[in-house]
Each structure stands twice: as C-alpha cells, then as structure tokens.
Amino acid sequence: MKRDIILLGPVGVGKSTIGKLLSSRLNIPQASLDKKRWSIYKESGYDFEYAEKIKQEEGFLRLYKYWKPFEAYSVKRVLEMYPNHIHDFGAGQSVYEDKNLFEEVSEILKPYSNVVLLLPSPNKEESLNILFERNKFPHNDLFIKNPSNEKLAKIIVYTKGKTPEETCEEIISKLKL
C-alpha cells in the first residue's frame, strides 16, 4: 500500500486547510490539486477558450461535465508527479457520473490506504446546509449526493463541531502509515 494521504470532499469542507495541518504535523509535503490542475489539464489537451465559451453560453454545470475526463487524468498525474505527499483533491476530482471514469479513478486509488473523505456530517442535507452557510457555493449537491466519494474513501471523518486541529488529529489516529 502507498502511504500518501489523499483528502476528498465537497467545496469548502476544509481539504486544503486540513492538508496544510497534516503536512506540518507529519512533516510530509502537500500537493494541492486545485493549484496544480490547470497545467495538468493542459498537457492532456484541455482547451481554455472552449471551456470559457461553454461557461458563458451553457453555464457551470455544462463546464463541469467538460472537466470530468481532465479531472480523472489529473488524479493519475498528480499522484505520479508527487509521490509520498498529502494530496488535497479539488471537489470534482473524486466524483464521477460516468461509470468508466469512476472505474479509472477507482483503480488509480486502489493502492492507497489513506483516502480520507471529509464531510461536515453523516446527514447529507445537514452537510449541504453547513457548507452553503460557509461559502454560498450552490452546487455542492453534485459532490455530496453522488456516491463516488464514499465508494473511493477508505476513511471518513466528520468535521461538524470540530476545529481543524481536532479534525487533523482524528485523521492521524485513523491513518495507516
């Protein structure tokens, strides 16, 4: 099993914040996929002008669908490029409606024992409400209601009522290092 730590979860749940804390606490470098994804997307043929056109003409949900193959590719590449890291994925890198893309990402993550899903609560509606209050992002239902995250995760940690430091300690107690 690979020892990287992979953080999954919806927008605004705290993946990057927790990743930083884990990095500091465990002395393992952090690779934030949200910061690295655009250069990785580009190497696999992402068309920025086309994406902008989709966004302007058809909106975020259509753009989100355009991103999906690039997100699956970025999972593979970031794990190859940054071994032995803490990886905080963007919300979409672990959620797939397309069965083939889900299977591809599932196979990529199979050798990793520390795939951690962060959610505010086991209750999906409560999680949606907490996150909407936090960041007003209107599309977290895409990430919370889709079963991909729960299928990919090997560890689930709920953050409601916990400080980031407490969440970090709970994750550490559950890791296989």
C-alpha positions as a Python dict, from the first residue, in 0.01 Angstrom:
ca = {
    (1, 'M'): (0, 0, 0),
    (2, 'K'): (114, 351, -80),
    (3, 'R'): (149, 589, 213),
    (4, 'D'): (28, 911, 53),
    (5, 'I'): (-267, 1079, 223),
    (6, 'I'): (-549, 1178, -14),
    (7, 'L'): (-820, 1417, 103),
    (8, 'L'): (-1158, 1413, -72),
    (9, 'G'): (-1472, 1613, -11),
    (10, 'P'): (-1707, 1887, -128),
    (11, 'V'): (-1621, 2253, -188),
    (12, 'G'): (-1541, 2435, 136),
    (13, 'V'): (-1517, 2134, 366),
    (14, 'G'): (-1155, 2219, 456),
    (15, 'K'): (-941, 1984, 247),
    (16, 'S'): (-665, 2240, 182),
    (17, 'T'): (-666, 2365, 542),
    (18, 'I'): (-651, 2012, 682),
    (19, 'G'): (-387, 1921, 423),
    (20, 'K'): (-167, 2206, 549),
    (21, 'L'): (-211, 2098, 909),
    (22, 'L'): (-135, 1734, 827),
    (23, 'S'): (170, 1841, 627),
    (24, 'S'): (305, 2041, 919),
    (25, 'R'): (218, 1781, 1182),
    (26, 'L'): (352, 1478, 990),
    (27, 'N'): (634, 1655, 803),
    (28, 'I'): (502, 1531, 469),
    (29, 'P'): (487, 1774, 174),
    (30, 'Q'): (148, 1883, 44),
    (31, 'A'): (35, 1882, -320),
    (32, 'S'): (-290, 2070, -367),
    (33, 'L'): (-459, 1950, -685),
    (34, 'D'): (-662, 2271, -717),
    (35, 'K'): (-331, 2459, -757),
    (36, 'K'): (-176, 2212, -1000),
    (37, 'R'): (-471, 2103, -1210),
    (38, 'W'): (-462, 2364, -1489),
    (39, 'S'): (-111, 2275, -1604),
    (40, 'I'): (-202, 1905, -1586),
    (41, 'Y'): (-527, 1962, -1778),
    (42, 'K'): (-332, 2150, -2045),
    (43, 'E'): (-93, 1858, -2102),
    (44, 'S'): (-393, 1636, -2181),
    (45, 'G'): (-548, 1873, -2436),
    (46, 'Y'): (-770, 2100, -2227),
    (47, 'D'): (-894, 2391, -2437),
    (48, 'F'): (-921, 2703, -2219),
    (49, 'E'): (-1103, 2906, -2486),
    (50, 'Y'): (-1357, 2632, -2545),
    (51, 'A'): (-1410, 2595, -2169),
    (52, 'E'): (-1475, 2967, -2134),
    (53, 'K'): (-1721, 2954, -2424),
    (54, 'I'): (-1907, 2665, -2257),
    (55, 'K'): (-1919, 2854, -1929),
    (56, 'Q'): (-2053, 3171, -2093),
    (57, 'E'): (-2306, 3000, -2320),
    (58, 'E'): (-2417, 2695, -2121),
    (59, 'G'): (-2318, 2763, -1759),
    (60, 'F'): (-2126, 2595, -1482),
    (61, 'L'): (-2296, 2255, -1495),
    (62, 'R'): (-2202, 2202, -1860),
    (63, 'L'): (-1847, 2324, -1790),
    (64, 'Y'): (-1830, 2077, -1500),
    (65, 'K'): (-1912, 1794, -1745),
    (66, 'Y'): (-1636, 1914, -1980),
    (67, 'W'): (-1387, 1898, -1692),
    (68, 'K'): (-1454, 1534, -1599),
    (69, 'P'): (-1205, 1350, -1826),
    (70, 'F'): (-939, 1607, -1737),
    (71, 'E'): (-1010, 1560, -1367),
    (72, 'A'): (-963, 1184, -1396),
    (73, 'Y'): (-635, 1237, -1581),
    (74, 'S'): (-520, 1489, -1319),
    (75, 'V'): (-570, 1233, -1040),
    (76, 'K'): (-333, 993, -1216),
    (77, 'R'): (-76, 1260, -1297),
    (78, 'V'): (-62, 1434, -959),
    (79, 'L'): (-6, 1102, -783),
    (80, 'E'): (273, 1017, -1030),
    (81, 'M'): (432, 1362, -1010),
    (82, 'Y'): (414, 1400, -631),
    (83, 'P'): (464, 1063, -461),
    (84, 'N'): (468, 1045, -82),
    (85, 'H'): (267, 1364, -42),
    (86, 'I'): (-52, 1481, 118),
    (87, 'H'): (-292, 1541, -170),
    (88, 'D'): (-597, 1760, -125),
    (89, 'F'): (-812, 1698, -429),
    (90, 'G'): (-1049, 1951, -575),
    (91, 'A'): (-1412, 1862, -509),
    (92, 'G'): (-1462, 1723, -860),
    (93, 'Q'): (-1155, 1501, -884),
    (94, 'S'): (-1329, 1221, -694),
    (95, 'V'): (-1689, 1247, -821),
    (96, 'Y'): (-1794, 1080, -1146),
    (97, 'E'): (-2131, 1003, -1301),
    (98, 'D'): (-1961, 829, -1594),
    (99, 'K'): (-1901, 466, -1494),
    (100, 'N'): (-1579, 435, -1696),
    (101, 'L'): (-1422, 747, -1545),
    (102, 'F'): (-1522, 634, -1197),
    (103, 'E'): (-1365, 290, -1256),
    (104, 'E'): (-1048, 454, -1388),
    (105, 'V'): (-1010, 670, -1077),
    (106, 'S'): (-1108, 381, -850),
    (107, 'E'): (-826, 170, -1000),
    (108, 'I'): (-579, 458, -959),
    (109, 'L'): (-669, 499, -591),
    (110, 'K'): (-685, 127, -510),
    (111, 'P'): (-323, 100, -383),
    (112, 'Y'): (-365, 398, -147),
    (113, 'S'): (-482, 309, 204),
    (114, 'N'): (-519, 667, 330),
    (115, 'V'): (-801, 804, 114),
    (116, 'V'): (-991, 1030, 354),
    (117, 'L'): (-1335, 1177, 287),
    (118, 'L'): (-1413, 1494, 483),
    (119, 'L'): (-1779, 1580, 535),
    (120, 'P'): (-1945, 1810, 785),
    (121, 'S'): (-2199, 1544, 890),
    (122, 'P'): (-2322, 1195, 804),
    (123, 'N'): (-2653, 1363, 714),
    (124, 'K'): (-2630, 1482, 352),
    (125, 'E'): (-2884, 1764, 390),
    (126, 'E'): (-2713, 1891, 704),
    (127, 'S'): (-2378, 1883, 521),
    (128, 'L'): (-2526, 2081, 232),
    (129, 'N'): (-2670, 2341, 470),
    (130, 'I'): (-2346, 2379, 668),
    (131, 'L'): (-2138, 2422, 353),
    (132, 'F'): (-2383, 2661, 190),
    (133, 'E'): (-2375, 2880, 502),
    (134, 'R'): (-1996, 2869, 490),
    (135, 'N'): (-1931, 2951, 125),
    (136, 'K'): (-2260, 3001, -65),
    (137, 'F'): (-2144, 2758, -338),
    (138, 'P'): (-2473, 2643, -497),
    (139, 'H'): (-2356, 2313, -649),
    (140, 'N'): (-2222, 2108, -355),
    (141, 'D'): (-2508, 1864, -407),
    (142, 'L'): (-2301, 1735, -703),
    (143, 'F'): (-2032, 1625, -458),
    (144, 'I'): (-2239, 1524, -155),
    (145, 'K'): (-2525, 1331, -315),
    (146, 'N'): (-2312, 1140, -567),
    (147, 'P'): (-2187, 811, -411),
    (148, 'S'): (-1838, 831, -568),
    (149, 'N'): (-1663, 989, -268),
    (150, 'E'): (-1798, 732, -24),
    (151, 'K'): (-1703, 446, -257),
    (152, 'L'): (-1348, 576, -306),
    (153, 'A'): (-1278, 670, 57),
    (154, 'K'): (-1121, 427, 298),
    (155, 'I'): (-1163, 664, 594),
    (156, 'I'): (-1449, 909, 659),
    (157, 'V'): (-1414, 1197, 905),
    (158, 'Y'): (-1697, 1432, 1003),
    (159, 'T'): (-1594, 1789, 1083),
    (160, 'K'): (-1907, 1938, 1243),
    (161, 'G'): (-1828, 2082, 1587),
    (162, 'K'): (-1453, 2023, 1550),
    (163, 'T'): (-1168, 2265, 1498),
    (164, 'P'): (-936, 2200, 1204),
    (165, 'E'): (-675, 2085, 1457),
    (166, 'E'): (-917, 1834, 1611),
    (167, 'T'): (-1010, 1708, 1265),
    (168, 'C'): (-639, 1673, 1182),
    (169, 'E'): (-578, 1468, 1499),
    (170, 'E'): (-874, 1242, 1425),
    (171, 'I'): (-739, 1177, 1075),
    (172, 'I'): (-392, 1099, 1212),
    (173, 'S'): (-543, 850, 1457),
    (174, 'K'): (-706, 663, 1165),
    (175, 'L'): (-416, 664, 917),
    (176, 'K'): (-219, 357, 815),
    (177, 'L'): (136, 491, 797),
}
